[in-house]
Amino acid sequence: MRAYFSDDETAREWLVTPNHYTGNAAPIERLRKGQVDEGVRAAEGALDYQ
């Protein structure tokens, strides 16, 4: 996921913050469950707000 963000801190913050792309769950929780495709789509969606 790091490739979608400008620095490590931004990526870390994104991973632990619930968002609507992951059903209001923290993306890290989806990734831990093996839902990598959902995590990637959420990271791509994060770029919509930058």
PyMOL Python script that loads the backbone (N, CA, C, O; Angstrom):
from pymol import cmd

cmd.read_pdbstr("""\
ATOM      1  N   MET A   1       0.809  -1.190   0.000  1.00  0.00           N
ATOM      2  CA  MET A   1       0.000   0.000   0.000  1.00  0.00           C
ATOM      3  C   MET A   1       0.859   1.265   0.000  1.00  0.00           C
ATOM      4  O   MET A   1       0.416   2.321  -0.452  1.00  0.00           O
ATOM      5  N   ARG A   2       2.060   1.156   0.496  1.00  0.00           N
ATOM      6  CA  ARG A   2       2.925   2.333   0.644  1.00  0.00           C
ATOM      7  C   ARG A   2       3.072   3.104  -0.655  1.00  0.00           C
ATOM      8  O   ARG A   2       3.217   4.326  -0.630  1.00  0.00           O
ATOM      9  N   ALA A   3       3.036   2.425  -1.777  1.00  0.00           N
ATOM     10  CA  ALA A   3       3.233   3.085  -3.068  1.00  0.00           C
ATOM     11  C   ALA A   3       2.160   4.134  -3.367  1.00  0.00           C
ATOM     12  O   ALA A   3       2.379   5.011  -4.202  1.00  0.00           O
ATOM     13  N   TYR A   4       1.025   4.060  -2.711  1.00  0.00           N
ATOM     14  CA  TYR A   4      -0.068   4.995  -2.964  1.00  0.00           C
ATOM     15  C   TYR A   4       0.039   6.288  -2.152  1.00  0.00           C
ATOM     16  O   TYR A   4      -0.760   7.204  -2.346  1.00  0.00           O
ATOM     17  N   PHE A   5       1.006   6.371  -1.257  1.00  0.00           N
ATOM     18  CA  PHE A   5       1.099   7.509  -0.350  1.00  0.00           C
ATOM     19  C   PHE A   5       2.464   8.176  -0.430  1.00  0.00           C
ATOM     20  O   PHE A   5       3.452   7.558  -0.828  1.00  0.00           O
ATOM     21  N   SER A   6       2.503   9.439  -0.046  1.00  0.00           N
ATOM     22  CA  SER A   6       3.734  10.219  -0.202  1.00  0.00           C
ATOM     23  C   SER A   6       4.815   9.892   0.820  1.00  0.00           C
ATOM     24  O   SER A   6       5.996  10.139   0.575  1.00  0.00           O
ATOM     25  N   ASP A   7       4.417   9.332   1.974  1.00  0.00           N
ATOM     26  CA  ASP A   7       5.419   8.990   2.986  1.00  0.00           C
ATOM     27  C   ASP A   7       4.872   7.895   3.902  1.00  0.00           C
ATOM     28  O   ASP A   7       3.685   7.571   3.862  1.00  0.00           O
ATOM     29  N   ASP A   8       5.741   7.341   4.711  1.00  0.00           N
ATOM     30  CA  ASP A   8       5.366   6.228   5.594  1.00  0.00           C
ATOM     31  C   ASP A   8       4.308   6.626   6.617  1.00  0.00           C
ATOM     32  O   ASP A   8       3.386   5.856   6.888  1.00  0.00           O
ATOM     33  N   GLU A   9       4.435   7.804   7.176  1.00  0.00           N
ATOM     34  CA  GLU A   9       3.483   8.246   8.204  1.00  0.00           C
ATOM     35  C   GLU A   9       2.076   8.376   7.631  1.00  0.00           C
ATOM     36  O   GLU A   9       1.108   7.982   8.281  1.00  0.00           O
ATOM     37  N   THR A  10       1.953   8.911   6.447  1.00  0.00           N
ATOM     38  CA  THR A  10       0.644   9.032   5.797  1.00  0.00           C
ATOM     39  C   THR A  10       0.053   7.653   5.537  1.00  0.00           C
ATOM     40  O   THR A  10      -1.138   7.435   5.759  1.00  0.00           O
ATOM     41  N   ALA A  11       0.871   6.731   5.072  1.00  0.00           N
ATOM     42  CA  ALA A  11       0.406   5.363   4.824  1.00  0.00           C
ATOM     43  C   ALA A  11      -0.030   4.692   6.120  1.00  0.00           C
ATOM     44  O   ALA A  11      -1.066   4.028   6.148  1.00  0.00           O
ATOM     45  N   ARG A  12       0.736   4.852   7.186  1.00  0.00           N
ATOM     46  CA  ARG A  12       0.393   4.253   8.468  1.00  0.00           C
ATOM     47  C   ARG A  12      -0.928   4.818   8.989  1.00  0.00           C
ATOM     48  O   ARG A  12      -1.793   4.074   9.452  1.00  0.00           O
ATOM     49  N   GLU A  13      -1.070   6.116   8.909  1.00  0.00           N
ATOM     50  CA  GLU A  13      -2.310   6.753   9.371  1.00  0.00           C
ATOM     51  C   GLU A  13      -3.511   6.222   8.589  1.00  0.00           C
ATOM     52  O   GLU A  13      -4.556   5.929   9.170  1.00  0.00           O
ATOM     53  N   TRP A  14      -3.359   6.103   7.291  1.00  0.00           N
ATOM     54  CA  TRP A  14      -4.437   5.593   6.449  1.00  0.00           C
ATOM     55  C   TRP A  14      -4.794   4.153   6.836  1.00  0.00           C
ATOM     56  O   TRP A  14      -5.973   3.806   6.900  1.00  0.00           O
ATOM     57  N   LEU A  15      -3.803   3.328   7.091  1.00  0.00           N
ATOM     58  CA  LEU A  15      -4.052   1.918   7.425  1.00  0.00           C
ATOM     59  C   LEU A  15      -4.886   1.733   8.686  1.00  0.00           C
ATOM     60  O   LEU A  15      -5.646   0.770   8.780  1.00  0.00           O
ATOM     61  N   VAL A  16      -4.764   2.618   9.638  1.00  0.00           N
ATOM     62  CA  VAL A  16      -5.450   2.434  10.920  1.00  0.00           C
ATOM     63  C   VAL A  16      -6.715   3.285  11.075  1.00  0.00           C
ATOM     64  O   VAL A  16      -7.382   3.222  12.108  1.00  0.00           O
ATOM     65  N   THR A  17      -7.044   4.074  10.056  1.00  0.00           N
ATOM     66  CA  THR A  17      -8.209   4.947  10.123  1.00  0.00           C
ATOM     67  C   THR A  17      -9.358   4.369   9.305  1.00  0.00           C
ATOM     68  O   THR A  17      -9.206   4.153   8.103  1.00  0.00           O
ATOM     69  N   PRO A  18     -10.505   4.116   9.932  1.00  0.00           N
ATOM     70  CA  PRO A  18     -11.660   3.606   9.190  1.00  0.00           C
ATOM     71  C   PRO A  18     -12.030   4.542   8.044  1.00  0.00           C
ATOM     72  O   PRO A  18     -11.931   5.763   8.167  1.00  0.00           O
ATOM     73  N   ASN A  19     -12.456   3.957   6.939  1.00  0.00           N
ATOM     74  CA  ASN A  19     -12.914   4.783   5.821  1.00  0.00           C
ATOM     75  C   ASN A  19     -14.042   4.087   5.070  1.00  0.00           C
ATOM     76  O   ASN A  19     -14.268   2.889   5.240  1.00  0.00           O
ATOM     77  N   HIS A  20     -14.739   4.840   4.247  1.00  0.00           N
ATOM     78  CA  HIS A  20     -15.925   4.290   3.580  1.00  0.00           C
ATOM     79  C   HIS A  20     -15.595   3.247   2.522  1.00  0.00           C
ATOM     80  O   HIS A  20     -16.457   2.433   2.190  1.00  0.00           O
ATOM     81  N   TYR A  21     -14.397   3.238   1.986  1.00  0.00           N
ATOM     82  CA  TYR A  21     -14.019   2.231   0.988  1.00  0.00           C
ATOM     83  C   TYR A  21     -13.887   0.836   1.584  1.00  0.00           C
ATOM     84  O   TYR A  21     -13.936  -0.161   0.864  1.00  0.00           O
ATOM     85  N   THR A  22     -13.722   0.771   2.893  1.00  0.00           N
ATOM     86  CA  THR A  22     -13.589  -0.528   3.556  1.00  0.00           C
ATOM     87  C   THR A  22     -14.744  -0.767   4.531  1.00  0.00           C
ATOM     88  O   THR A  22     -14.580  -1.440   5.549  1.00  0.00           O
ATOM     89  N   GLY A  23     -15.899  -0.215   4.209  1.00  0.00           N
ATOM     90  CA  GLY A  23     -17.070  -0.426   5.048  1.00  0.00           C
ATOM     91  C   GLY A  23     -16.921   0.140   6.441  1.00  0.00           C
ATOM     92  O   GLY A  23     -17.404  -0.440   7.414  1.00  0.00           O
ATOM     93  N   ASN A  24     -16.247   1.283   6.533  1.00  0.00           N
ATOM     94  CA  ASN A  24     -15.993   1.963   7.814  1.00  0.00           C
ATOM     95  C   ASN A  24     -15.131   1.144   8.776  1.00  0.00           C
ATOM     96  O   ASN A  24     -15.186   1.341   9.990  1.00  0.00           O
ATOM     97  N   ALA A  25     -14.351   0.242   8.233  1.00  0.00           N
ATOM     98  CA  ALA A  25     -13.354  -0.496   9.023  1.00  0.00           C
ATOM     99  C   ALA A  25     -11.984   0.091   8.686  1.00  0.00           C
ATOM    100  O   ALA A  25     -11.800   0.705   7.635  1.00  0.00           O
ATOM    101  N   ALA A  26     -11.042  -0.105   9.579  1.00  0.00           N
ATOM    102  CA  ALA A  26      -9.670   0.300   9.268  1.00  0.00           C
ATOM    103  C   ALA A  26      -9.131  -0.630   8.177  1.00  0.00           C
ATOM    104  O   ALA A  26      -9.282  -1.846   8.287  1.00  0.00           O
ATOM    105  N   PRO A  27      -8.512  -0.091   7.138  1.00  0.00           N
ATOM    106  CA  PRO A  27      -8.001  -0.930   6.062  1.00  0.00           C
ATOM    107  C   PRO A  27      -7.114  -2.076   6.558  1.00  0.00           C
ATOM    108  O   PRO A  27      -7.134  -3.159   5.973  1.00  0.00           O
ATOM    109  N   ILE A  28      -6.348  -1.859   7.611  1.00  0.00           N
ATOM    110  CA  ILE A  28      -5.478  -2.918   8.126  1.00  0.00           C
ATOM    111  C   ILE A  28      -6.281  -4.153   8.522  1.00  0.00           C
ATOM    112  O   ILE A  28      -5.801  -5.278   8.390  1.00  0.00           O
ATOM    113  N   GLU A  29      -7.501  -3.942   9.005  1.00  0.00           N
ATOM    114  CA  GLU A  29      -8.351  -5.077   9.384  1.00  0.00           C
ATOM    115  C   GLU A  29      -8.755  -5.889   8.159  1.00  0.00           C
ATOM    116  O   GLU A  29      -8.776  -7.119   8.213  1.00  0.00           O
ATOM    117  N   ARG A  30      -9.069  -5.231   7.081  1.00  0.00           N
ATOM    118  CA  ARG A  30      -9.408  -5.934   5.836  1.00  0.00           C
ATOM    119  C   ARG A  30      -8.196  -6.712   5.322  1.00  0.00           C
ATOM    120  O   ARG A  30      -8.320  -7.861   4.897  1.00  0.00           O
ATOM    121  N   LEU A  31      -7.042  -6.082   5.364  1.00  0.00           N
ATOM    122  CA  LEU A  31      -5.829  -6.745   4.886  1.00  0.00           C
ATOM    123  C   LEU A  31      -5.496  -7.969   5.736  1.00  0.00           C
ATOM    124  O   LEU A  31      -5.077  -8.997   5.205  1.00  0.00           O
ATOM    125  N   ARG A  32      -5.678  -7.865   7.030  1.00  0.00           N
ATOM    126  CA  ARG A  32      -5.417  -8.999   7.926  1.00  0.00           C
ATOM    127  C   ARG A  32      -6.334 -10.179   7.623  1.00  0.00           C
ATOM    128  O   ARG A  32      -5.975 -11.333   7.858  1.00  0.00           O
ATOM    129  N   LYS A  33      -7.510  -9.881   7.104  1.00  0.00           N
ATOM    130  CA  LYS A  33      -8.469 -10.937   6.756  1.00  0.00           C
ATOM    131  C   LYS A  33      -8.231 -11.480   5.345  1.00  0.00           C
ATOM    132  O   LYS A  33      -8.981 -12.331   4.866  1.00  0.00           O
ATOM    133  N   GLY A  34      -7.194 -10.986   4.692  1.00  0.00           N
ATOM    134  CA  GLY A  34      -6.856 -11.471   3.360  1.00  0.00           C
ATOM    135  C   GLY A  34      -7.614 -10.784   2.240  1.00  0.00           C
ATOM    136  O   GLY A  34      -7.584 -11.248   1.100  1.00  0.00           O
ATOM    137  N   GLN A  35      -8.284  -9.699   2.539  1.00  0.00           N
ATOM    138  CA  GLN A  35      -9.063  -8.971   1.542  1.00  0.00           C
ATOM    139  C   GLN A  35      -8.181  -7.905   0.883  1.00  0.00           C
ATOM    140  O   GLN A  35      -8.433  -6.705   0.985  1.00  0.00           O
ATOM    141  N   VAL A  36      -7.153  -8.386   0.216  1.00  0.00           N
ATOM    142  CA  VAL A  36      -6.140  -7.505  -0.367  1.00  0.00           C
ATOM    143  C   VAL A  36      -6.724  -6.648  -1.483  1.00  0.00           C
ATOM    144  O   VAL A  36      -6.407  -5.462  -1.575  1.00  0.00           O
ATOM    145  N   ASP A  37      -7.568  -7.224  -2.330  1.00  0.00           N
ATOM    146  CA  ASP A  37      -8.152  -6.450  -3.426  1.00  0.00           C
ATOM    147  C   ASP A  37      -8.939  -5.258  -2.894  1.00  0.00           C
ATOM    148  O   ASP A  37      -8.874  -4.164  -3.455  1.00  0.00           O
ATOM    149  N   GLU A  38      -9.680  -5.473  -1.815  1.00  0.00           N
ATOM    150  CA  GLU A  38     -10.434  -4.376  -1.212  1.00  0.00           C
ATOM    151  C   GLU A  38      -9.474  -3.315  -0.672  1.00  0.00           C
ATOM    152  O   GLU A  38      -9.734  -2.119  -0.804  1.00  0.00           O
ATOM    153  N   GLY A  39      -8.389  -3.739  -0.078  1.00  0.00           N
ATOM    154  CA  GLY A  39      -7.395  -2.801   0.432  1.00  0.00           C
ATOM    155  C   GLY A  39      -6.774  -1.968  -0.673  1.00  0.00           C
ATOM    156  O   GLY A  39      -6.577  -0.764  -0.512  1.00  0.00           O
ATOM    157  N   VAL A  40      -6.470  -2.598  -1.782  1.00  0.00           N
ATOM    158  CA  VAL A  40      -5.879  -1.883  -2.919  1.00  0.00           C
ATOM    159  C   VAL A  40      -6.874  -0.866  -3.473  1.00  0.00           C
ATOM    160  O   VAL A  40      -6.506   0.278  -3.739  1.00  0.00           O
ATOM    161  N   ARG A  41      -8.130  -1.274  -3.647  1.00  0.00           N
ATOM    162  CA  ARG A  41      -9.143  -0.329  -4.145  1.00  0.00           C
ATOM    163  C   ARG A  41      -9.296   0.849  -3.185  1.00  0.00           C
ATOM    164  O   ARG A  41      -9.448   1.990  -3.621  1.00  0.00           O
ATOM    165  N   ALA A  42      -9.258   0.583  -1.904  1.00  0.00           N
ATOM    166  CA  ALA A  42      -9.366   1.663  -0.920  1.00  0.00           C
ATOM    167  C   ALA A  42      -8.176   2.616  -1.014  1.00  0.00           C
ATOM    168  O   ALA A  42      -8.343   3.833  -0.932  1.00  0.00           O
ATOM    169  N   ALA A  43      -6.989   2.066  -1.185  1.00  0.00           N
ATOM    170  CA  ALA A  43      -5.796   2.915  -1.325  1.00  0.00           C
ATOM    171  C   ALA A  43      -5.883   3.757  -2.594  1.00  0.00           C
ATOM    172  O   ALA A  43      -5.543   4.940  -2.583  1.00  0.00           O
ATOM    173  N   GLU A  44      -6.333   3.155  -3.670  1.00  0.00           N
ATOM    174  CA  GLU A  44      -6.511   3.912  -4.912  1.00  0.00           C
ATOM    175  C   GLU A  44      -7.540   5.021  -4.712  1.00  0.00           C
ATOM    176  O   GLU A  44      -7.364   6.132  -5.212  1.00  0.00           O
ATOM    177  N   GLY A  45      -8.605   4.724  -3.987  1.00  0.00           N
ATOM    178  CA  GLY A  45      -9.635   5.714  -3.708  1.00  0.00           C
ATOM    179  C   GLY A  45      -9.117   6.857  -2.854  1.00  0.00           C
ATOM    180  O   GLY A  45      -9.604   7.983  -2.965  1.00  0.00           O
ATOM    181  N   ALA A  46      -8.142   6.585  -2.008  1.00  0.00           N
ATOM    182  CA  ALA A  46      -7.578   7.637  -1.165  1.00  0.00           C
ATOM    183  C   ALA A  46      -6.960   8.729  -2.007  1.00  0.00           C
ATOM    184  O   ALA A  46      -6.913   9.885  -1.586  1.00  0.00           O
ATOM    185  N   LEU A  47      -6.490   8.384  -3.178  1.00  0.00           N
ATOM    186  CA  LEU A  47      -5.889   9.378  -4.066  1.00  0.00           C
ATOM    187  C   LEU A  47      -6.911  10.382  -4.579  1.00  0.00           C
ATOM    188  O   LEU A  47      -6.543  11.480  -4.998  1.00  0.00           O
ATOM    189  N   ASP A  48      -8.200  10.015  -4.549  1.00  0.00           N
ATOM    190  CA  ASP A  48      -9.251  10.916  -4.999  1.00  0.00           C
ATOM    191  C   ASP A  48      -9.324  12.184  -4.149  1.00  0.00           C
ATOM    192  O   ASP A  48      -9.833  13.207  -4.605  1.00  0.00           O
ATOM    193  N   TYR A  49      -8.820  12.121  -2.923  1.00  0.00           N
ATOM    194  CA  TYR A  49      -8.929  13.245  -1.995  1.00  0.00           C
ATOM    195  C   TYR A  49      -7.643  13.999  -1.807  1.00  0.00           C
ATOM    196  O   TYR A  49      -7.580  14.909  -0.981  1.00  0.00           O
ATOM    197  N   GLN A  50      -6.630  13.654  -2.535  1.00  0.00           N
ATOM    198  CA  GLN A  50      -5.350  14.350  -2.384  1.00  0.00           C
ATOM    199  C   GLN A  50      -5.234  15.484  -3.374  1.00  0.00           C
ATOM    200  O   GLN A  50      -4.221  16.184  -3.394  1.00  0.00           O
TER     201      GLN A  50
END
""", "prot")
cmd.dss("prot")
cmd.show_as("cartoon", "prot")
cmd.util.cbc("prot")
cmd.orient("prot")
